Amino acid sequence: MMNVLIKINVRRNLSRLSGSGKKLLKSNRLSAADNSVKSSSFHSSPAANMRYVQFTAASGGPQRLGVQLSQDGDIIDVSGVNSSIPNSLVQFLAAGPVHQEKAKRIVAQGQSVIALSEVKLLSPITRPDKVVCVGLNYRDHCEEQNKPVPTEPVFFSKFSSVIVGPYDDVKHPTEITKCLDWEVELAVVIGKEGKNIRQGNAMDHVFGFTVAQDVTARDWQKGHNGGQWLLGKSMDTFCPMGPCVVSKDAVQDPHDLVLRSWVNGDQKQQGNSKNLVFPIDFLISYLSNFVTLLPGDVILTGTPSGVGVFRKPPQYLKPGDVVESEIEGIGRLRNTIV
């Protein structure tokens, strides 16, 4: 087990907050001493260095919960070995550490290993209580659209029912939108319930990380009735996710991960999570002032530059296109537009 320090400049972010934001953070018990903290620690979880997946047999059948032994590696069917372990990662997390300990023992014993070729990977998280997204959270993404860097986090949501798996098709509702766009994002999975969370404790509420593709209908997001963000972000299949949730202890520094996306093999985005405007622990602390965060909740932390709408001329997805989204050490999505 290892404790990993995440190098973040909290003072920079706190100094940008408006009066209302400062009041919220004050009410969240962030003192002047807290503001000077420049790092926070990971605490080893019972399920350290694990890659959780949800899957079925390649031929179909019931959903199961497993642990992938390595990126693109074989899978241990933990819910098959022990029927008391839920086949849903959301339920698994909601039960607390008890099932995480069981899963760790099963993996250590090497029981019930299934070849990756024999399964179909689903999204590692399905039907979470919340999918919260952060806009304008990379400086280069602000610059490409000539917008100022925000002084407080910009939150919006996606319906959780639009989550699909890492290799599932994304439906292009051509009768509704002509401006379908891509956004690769680092997604944070909450492992422990929390409200009014101190920034210094925020990473204790993180279970792990996954890759998300925030598919967006730009004409709805920006045009209809002044901007329909929820509809533009929440059409069916607009949130591919996966291929696994990597436990936080397996990620050396979530604020130094390379994100990339491709369309038909042509690289469109390359960024690094070190360029987040608001770091992960800050986002969790700030958001928890407003809503209680629950196990399984997902926070999409924003996208770097290179999206289609701000290219000259703009570029949009069409049926037949293949979108790939990758974060180093976590995995790659591959979704066909249909």
C-alpha positions in Angstrom: 0.0 0.0 0.0 1.3 3.4 -0.7 0.4 7.0 0.2 0.7 9.3 -2.8 0.9 13.0 -2.5 -1.1 14.9 -5.1 0.6 18.2 -6.0 -2.0 20.9 -6.3 -2.0 24.6 -5.8 -5.0 25.2 -3.7 -4.1 28.8 -2.9 -4.4 29.6 -6.6 -7.9 28.2 -6.8 -9.2 29.7 -3.6 -8.0 33.2 -4.6 -10.2 33.1 -7.7 -13.4 32.5 -5.8 -16.1 35.2 -5.8 -17.6 36.4 -2.5 -20.4 33.8 -2.6 -17.9 31.0 -3.2 -15.7 32.2 -0.4 -18.7 32.2 2.0 -19.6 28.6 0.9 -16.0 27.5 1.5 -15.9 29.2 4.9 -19.1 27.4 5.8 -17.4 24.2 4.8 -14.9 24.8 7.6 -12.0 25.7 5.3 -9.8 27.9 7.5 -6.9 30.1 6.5 -4.6 27.3 7.5 -6.5 24.9 5.2 -6.1 27.4 2.3 -2.3 27.1 2.5 -2.3 23.3 2.2 -0.7 22.4 -1.2 -1.2 18.7 -1.1 -3.5 16.0 0.2 -2.8 12.4 0.9 -4.3 9.2 -0.5 -5.1 6.6 2.2 -4.7 3.0 1.0 -8.1 1.3 0.6 -8.8 -2.4 1.2 -9.1 -2.8 -2.6 -5.9 -1.1 -3.5 -4.5 -1.5 -7.0 -7.6 -3.0 -8.4 -9.4 -2.5 -11.8 -13.1 -3.1 -11.4 -15.2 -4.1 -14.3 -18.9 -5.0 -15.0 -19.3 -7.7 -17.6 -21.4 -10.5 -19.1 -20.3 -13.6 -21.0 -19.6 -12.8 -24.6 -22.7 -14.7 -25.5 -24.8 -12.7 -23.1 -26.3 -13.6 -19.7 -26.4 -11.9 -16.3 -24.2 -9.0 -15.3 -21.3 -9.8 -13.1 -18.7 -7.8 -11.2 -15.0 -8.6 -11.7 -11.5 -7.4 -11.3 -9.3 -7.1 -14.3 -5.8 -8.2 -13.6 -4.1 -5.6 -15.8 -5.0 -3.2 -18.6 -6.5 -5.3 -21.4 -5.9 -8.4 -19.2 -8.0 -11.3 -18.0 -10.8 -10.9 -15.4 -11.5 -12.5 -12.0 -15.2 -13.0 -11.6 -15.5 -11.9 -7.9 -19.3 -11.9 -7.8 -19.3 -15.4 -9.3 -16.9 -16.7 -6.7 -18.8 -15.2 -3.7 -22.5 -14.7 -4.3 -22.8 -12.2 -1.4 -20.8 -9.7 -3.5 -23.2 -7.6 -5.6 -22.9 -7.7 -9.4 -23.2 -3.9 -9.4 -20.3 -1.6 -8.5 -22.7 1.0 -7.2 -24.2 -1.6 -4.7 -20.7 -2.9 -4.0 -19.5 0.6 -2.9 -22.7 1.4 -1.0 -22.1 -1.6 1.2 -18.8 -0.1 2.5 -15.4 -1.9 2.8 -16.8 -5.3 3.6 -17.1 -6.4 0.0 -13.9 -4.7 -1.0 -12.1 -7.0 1.5 -13.7 -10.0 0.1 -12.8 -9.0 -3.5 -9.2 -8.5 -2.5 -8.9 -11.9 -1.0 -10.5 -13.5 -4.1 -8.0 -11.7 -6.3 -5.1 -12.7 -4.1 -6.2 -16.4 -4.4 -6.4 -16.1 -8.2 -9.8 -17.7 -8.3 -12.1 -17.9 -11.3 -10.0 -16.3 -14.0 -11.8 -15.6 -17.3 -10.1 -14.7 -20.5 -11.0 -11.2 -21.7 -11.9 -12.6 -25.1 -14.7 -14.6 -23.4 -16.6 -11.6 -21.9 -18.3 -8.4 -23.0 -17.3 -5.4 -20.9 -20.1 -3.1 -19.8 -19.7 0.3 -18.3 -18.0 -0.3 -14.9 -20.7 2.1 -13.4 -24.3 1.9 -14.2 -27.3 3.9 -12.9 -25.3 5.9 -10.3 -27.4 8.4 -8.3 -25.6 11.3 -10.0 -23.4 12.1 -13.0 -22.0 15.6 -12.4 -19.9 17.3 -15.0 -17.5 20.3 -14.8 -17.3 22.8 -17.6 -14.4 25.1 -18.6 -12.0 23.2 -16.3 -9.0 23.2 -18.6 -7.2 26.4 -19.4 -6.6 25.5 -23.0 -10.3 24.6 -23.5 -11.1 28.1 -22.2 -8.6 29.7 -24.5 -9.9 27.8 -27.6 -13.3 29.4 -27.2 -12.0 32.8 -26.0 -13.6 32.6 -22.6 -12.0 33.7 -19.3 -10.9 31.0 -16.9 -13.8 30.7 -14.4 -13.5 31.9 -10.9 -15.8 29.2 -9.5 -16.5 25.7 -10.8 -19.1 25.4 -13.5 -21.3 22.3 -12.8 -23.9 20.7 -14.9 -25.3 17.1 -15.2 -26.0 14.2 -17.5 -28.8 11.7 -16.9 -27.3 8.5 -15.6 -29.4 6.4 -17.9 -27.3 7.6 -20.9 -24.2 5.8 -19.7 -23.0 3.0 -22.1 -20.1 0.7 -22.2 -16.6 1.2 -23.4 -17.2 -0.3 -26.9 -20.9 0.3 -27.3 -22.3 2.3 -30.2 -23.3 5.9 -29.7 -26.6 6.9 -31.4 -26.6 10.0 -33.6 -30.2 11.3 -33.5 -29.8 13.0 -36.9 -33.4 14.1 -36.9 -32.6 16.2 -33.7 -29.0 17.3 -34.0 -26.4 18.0 -36.8 -23.6 19.1 -34.4 -22.4 16.0 -32.5 -19.1 16.6 -30.7 -16.5 14.7 -28.6 -14.9 15.4 -25.2 -12.6 13.0 -23.5 -12.7 13.3 -19.7 -11.2 11.9 -16.5 -14.1 10.7 -14.4 -13.9 10.4 -10.6 -16.0 7.7 -8.8 -17.1 8.5 -5.3 -16.6 5.6 -2.8 -17.9 7.1 0.5 -20.9 9.3 1.3 -20.1 12.9 2.3 -21.6 16.3 2.8 -19.7 19.6 3.5 -16.5 17.7 3.0 -13.2 19.5 3.9 -10.9 19.8 1.0 -8.1 18.1 3.0 -10.3 15.1 3.4 -11.9 15.0 0.0 -9.7 12.3 -1.5 -10.8 10.0 1.3 -14.2 10.0 -0.5 -12.8 8.9 -3.9 -12.9 5.2 -4.8 -11.2 5.4 -8.2 -11.1 6.8 -11.7 -12.3 5.9 -15.2 -12.5 7.3 -18.7 -15.6 9.1 -20.0 -16.6 10.5 -23.3 -18.9 13.5 -22.8 -20.7 13.3 -26.2 -22.5 16.6 -26.8 -25.0 18.0 -29.3 -23.6 21.5 -29.6 -26.6 23.0 -31.4 -28.8 22.1 -28.4 -26.2 23.0 -25.8 -25.6 26.4 -27.2 -28.5 27.3 -29.5 -31.9 26.2 -28.5 -33.7 28.6 -26.2 -30.4 30.2 -25.2 -28.8 26.8 -24.5 -30.2 23.5 -23.5 -27.2 22.0 -21.6 -29.1 19.1 -20.1 -30.7 18.0 -23.3 -27.5 18.6 -25.4 -25.5 16.4 -23.0 -28.1 13.8 -22.1 -29.4 12.2 -25.3 -29.4 8.4 -25.2 -25.9 6.8 -25.2 -24.2 10.2 -24.8 -21.9 9.0 -22.0 -19.6 6.0 -22.9 -17.5 5.0 -19.8 -14.9 2.5 -18.8 -13.4 0.1 -19.5 -12.7 -0.2 -15.8 -12.7 1.8 -12.6 -9.1 1.9 -11.4 -8.8 2.1 -7.6 -7.3 5.4 -6.5 -4.2 3.7 -5.0 -3.2 2.4 -8.4 -3.0 5.9 -9.8 0.2 7.6 -8.8 -1.0 11.1 -9.4 -4.5 11.8 -10.9 -3.3 15.4 -11.6 -0.7 14.2 -14.0 -2.5 11.9 -16.5 -2.4 12.3 -20.3 -5.8 12.4 -22.0 -6.2 11.8 -25.7 -9.1 11.3 -28.2 -9.2 10.3 -31.9 -11.8 10.3 -34.6 -11.3 7.7 -37.3 -7.6 7.4 -36.2 -7.0 11.1 -36.4 -5.9 12.5 -33.1 -8.1 15.4 -32.0 -7.2 16.0 -28.3 -4.2 15.7 -26.1 -4.1 17.2 -22.7 -2.9 16.6 -19.2 -4.9 16.6 -16.0 -2.2 18.8 -14.4 -3.9 21.6 -16.3 -7.2 21.3 -14.5 -8.4 24.8 -13.3 -9.9 23.3 -10.2 -8.3 20.1 -8.8 -10.3 17.0 -7.8 -10.3 17.5 -4.1 -11.4 21.2 -4.5 -14.3 20.1 -6.8 -15.5 17.4 -4.4 -15.4 19.8 -1.4 -17.1 22.6 -3.3 -19.8 20.4 -4.7 -20.5 18.7 -1.4 -21.7 22.1 0.0 -24.8 21.7 -2.3 -25.5 18.0 -2.5 -24.6 14.9 -0.5 -22.2 12.8 -2.5 -23.1 9.1 -2.6 -21.1 5.9 -3.3 -21.0 5.4 -7.0 -21.6 9.0 -8.0 -19.5 10.1 -11.0 -17.8 13.5 -11.5 -16.6 14.2 -15.0 -13.7 16.7 -14.5 -13.7 18.5 -17.8 -12.1 18.2 -21.2 -8.9 19.7 -22.7 -8.8 21.6 -26.0 -9.3 20.1 -29.4 -13.1 19.6 -29.5 -14.8 19.9 -32.9 -17.0 22.9 -32.4 -14.0 25.3 -32.0 -12.0 24.0 -35.0 -11.9 26.1 -38.1 -14.1 25.1 -39.8 -16.0 23.3 -37.1 -15.9 19.5 -37.3 -18.8 17.2 -36.1 -19.4 13.5 -35.8 -21.4 11.6 -38.3 -22.7 8.0 -38.5 -19.9 5.6 -39.2 -17.2 7.6 -37.4 -15.2 5.8 -34.7 -14.3 7.8 -31.5 -11.5 6.6 -29.3 -10.9 8.1 -25.8 -7.9 7.2 -23.7 -6.3 8.1 -20.4 -2.9 6.7 -19.6 -2.9 3.9 -17.1 -6.7 3.6 -17.1 -7.8 2.5 -20.5 -9.3 3.3 -23.9 -12.9 3.6 -25.1 -13.8 2.8 -28.7 -17.3 3.9 -29.8 -18.8 3.8 -33.2 -21.4 6.5 -34.1 -24.5 5.0 -35.6 
